[in-house]
């Protein structure tokens, strides 16, 4: 797992991978240069440890969402309002941002979320109850929902 921050705030999270090389490759795809920004990342590792232990955690941290479109920001804001242990459908999110027909656009906006868990896009599922997609894979989405108490198996 990794976290990248700028002076403006947290910029990107990579969810846990099997090998450190997979995390490094993900970072190389997005950044030419990385410098440690201790102030922004202070305490974040502890919060993620608590999260993965199943403890309720509030991630109150500055976020650097530069490059996001206004639509993505709306979708991500709605996702942040979904309580832990609950889910909403892509259609529900589309209605909240003003157009219930924008279900695919909502899915695309969620797939571009650089801050999974903090912006809990994993809490958005298909209206039929199927989990749908997830940028880190459906198994990771299932794990996150299980940690949060939504799924029991």
C-alpha positions as CSV (number, residue, x, y, z in Angstrom):
1,X,0.0,0.0,0.0
2,X,1.2,3.5,-0.6
3,X,0.1,7.1,-0.1
4,X,1.2,10.2,-2.1
5,X,0.7,13.7,-0.9
6,X,1.6,17.2,-2.2
7,X,1.8,20.4,-0.2
8,X,-2.0,20.8,-0.9
9,X,-2.9,17.4,0.7
10,X,-3.3,13.7,0.0
11,X,-3.2,13.1,-3.7
12,X,-3.3,9.3,-4.2
13,X,-3.7,6.0,-2.3
14,X,-2.8,2.6,-3.7
15,X,-4.6,-0.2,-2.0
16,X,-2.7,-3.3,-0.7
17,X,-1.1,-5.4,-3.3
18,X,0.6,-8.9,-3.1
19,X,4.1,-7.6,-3.8
20,X,5.9,-4.3,-3.2
21,X,6.9,-4.2,-6.8
22,X,3.2,-4.0,-7.8
23,X,2.8,-0.8,-5.6
24,X,6.0,0.6,-7.1
25,X,4.8,0.0,-10.6
26,X,1.5,1.7,-9.9
27,X,3.4,4.8,-8.5
28,X,5.7,4.9,-11.6
29,X,2.7,4.9,-13.9
30,X,1.5,8.2,-12.3
31,X,4.6,10.1,-11.1
32,X,8.0,11.0,-12.4
33,X,9.4,12.0,-9.0
34,X,8.3,11.3,-5.5
35,X,9.5,13.2,-2.4
36,X,8.4,12.4,1.2
37,X,6.0,14.9,2.7
38,X,5.9,13.8,6.3
39,X,3.5,16.5,7.6
40,X,0.6,15.4,5.3
41,X,1.2,11.7,5.8
42,X,1.7,11.9,9.6
43,X,-0.8,9.6,11.3
44,X,-2.2,8.2,8.1
45,X,-0.5,4.8,8.4
46,X,-2.0,4.4,11.9
47,X,-5.5,5.3,10.6
48,X,-5.2,2.7,7.8
49,X,-4.0,0.1,10.2
50,X,-7.0,0.7,12.4
51,X,-9.3,0.7,9.4
52,X,-8.0,-2.7,8.2
53,X,-8.5,-4.0,11.8
54,X,-12.2,-3.2,11.5
55,X,-12.2,-0.1,13.6
56,X,-14.4,2.9,12.6
57,X,-12.0,5.6,11.4
58,X,-12.7,9.1,10.2
59,X,-10.2,10.2,7.6
60,X,-10.1,14.0,8.2
61,X,-7.3,14.9,6.0
62,X,-6.6,17.6,3.4
63,X,-7.0,16.2,-0.1
64,X,-5.3,17.3,-3.3
65,X,-7.9,16.6,-6.0
66,X,-6.3,18.7,-8.7
67,X,-7.1,17.5,-12.2
68,X,-10.5,16.1,-11.2
69,X,-13.5,17.3,-13.2
70,X,-16.5,19.1,-11.6
71,X,-18.6,16.0,-12.3
72,X,-16.0,13.7,-10.6
73,X,-15.9,16.0,-7.6
74,X,-19.7,15.9,-7.3
75,X,-19.8,12.1,-7.5
76,X,-16.9,11.7,-5.0
77,X,-18.7,14.1,-2.6
78,X,-21.8,12.0,-2.8
79,X,-19.8,8.8,-2.2
80,X,-18.2,10.5,0.9
81,X,-21.7,10.9,2.3
82,X,-22.4,7.1,2.3
83,X,-22.1,5.9,5.8
84,X,-19.7,3.1,6.8
85,X,-21.4,-0.3,6.6
86,X,-24.0,0.9,4.0
87,X,-24.0,0.9,0.2
88,X,-25.9,2.9,-2.5
89,X,-26.4,2.1,-6.1
90,X,-24.8,3.8,-9.1
91,X,-28.3,5.0,-10.0
92,X,-28.8,6.5,-6.6
93,X,-25.5,8.4,-6.9
94,X,-26.5,9.6,-10.4
95,X,-29.8,10.9,-9.0
96,X,-27.9,12.8,-6.3
97,X,-25.7,14.5,-8.8
98,X,-28.7,15.5,-10.9
99,X,-29.3,13.0,-13.6
100,X,-30.4,9.4,-13.0
101,X,-29.4,8.5,-16.6
102,X,-25.7,9.2,-15.9
103,X,-25.1,5.8,-14.3
104,X,-22.2,4.9,-16.6
105,X,-20.6,8.3,-16.1
106,X,-20.9,7.8,-12.3
107,X,-19.1,4.5,-12.7
108,X,-16.4,6.2,-14.7
109,X,-16.0,9.0,-12.2
110,X,-15.7,6.4,-9.4
111,X,-13.1,4.4,-11.3
112,X,-10.9,7.6,-11.4
113,X,-11.0,8.1,-7.7
114,X,-7.4,8.4,-6.5
115,X,-8.3,8.1,-2.8
116,X,-10.1,4.8,-2.3
117,X,-11.3,4.2,1.3
118,X,-11.0,8.0,2.0
119,X,-13.5,8.6,-0.8
120,X,-15.4,5.3,-0.3
121,X,-16.3,4.4,-3.9
122,X,-16.4,0.8,-2.8
123,X,-19.8,1.6,-1.1
124,X,-21.4,2.0,-4.5
125,X,-22.9,-1.1,-6.0
126,X,-25.3,-2.1,-8.7
127,X,-29.0,-1.7,-7.9
128,X,-29.6,-5.4,-8.2
129,X,-27.2,-5.9,-5.3
130,X,-24.2,-7.1,-7.4
131,X,-21.0,-5.5,-6.3
132,X,-20.1,-4.1,-9.7
133,X,-16.6,-3.1,-10.6
134,X,-13.7,-1.7,-8.6
135,X,-10.4,-0.2,-9.7
136,X,-8.5,-2.5,-7.3
137,X,-10.6,-5.6,-8.2
138,X,-13.9,-6.9,-6.9
139,X,-12.1,-9.1,-4.3
140,X,-10.7,-5.9,-2.7
141,X,-14.2,-4.3,-2.9
142,X,-15.6,-7.3,-1.2
143,X,-12.9,-7.2,1.5
144,X,-13.5,-3.5,2.2
145,X,-17.3,-4.0,2.5
146,X,-16.6,-7.0,4.8
147,X,-14.3,-4.9,7.0
148,X,-17.0,-2.3,7.3
149,X,-19.7,-4.8,8.3
150,X,-21.8,-4.7,5.1
151,X,-20.9,-8.2,3.9
152,X,-20.6,-11.1,6.3
153,X,-19.1,-13.7,3.9
